[in-house]
Amino acid sequence: MTVSEAIALVDKLKPNHYTTAQKVGWLNDLDGMLFDDVVLTHQRDEAAPDAFSPYDAAGDLQDVLIAPHPYDSIYRFWLESQIDLENAELVKYNQDAALYNQALDNFGAWYNRNFRPIHKTRAIAI
């Protein structure tokens, strides 16, 4: 899924007044967290970049998001939860956040199955 596809999906399913730049910022927040908390904690995928490069709201928005299909529903639920949070619709936010958390767990489990976690060794001081 690309940045523009995620935004278009959410705009279709949950019409809102937030700008594309705001939604790109929210996607940057999520993929930055996914990169730091998931990708960097596992052995390197040869196709993965060395660092997360934020998406440019002024660009063509054709950057591919980190989570692949079928785990890309994480972006829908993340954007919907951010919209609900900003609108102070807390019941809707809680529902979307629960769906986001389930999608995040599914993505994390898939990543663990496909890429070996890095186990850091700690030295014992004597």
DADAFEN-V444068 format. One record per helix or strand. SS is the DSSP state (H for helix, E for strand). FROM is the first residue (numbers start at 1). LEN is the number of residues. If there is no record, write none. Layout:
ss-><SS,SS>
from-><FROM,FROM>
len-><LEN,LEN>
This chain:
ss-><E,H,H,H,E,E,H,H,E>
from-><2,3,20,39,42,64,73,90,117>
len-><1,11,18,3,1,1,14,25,1>
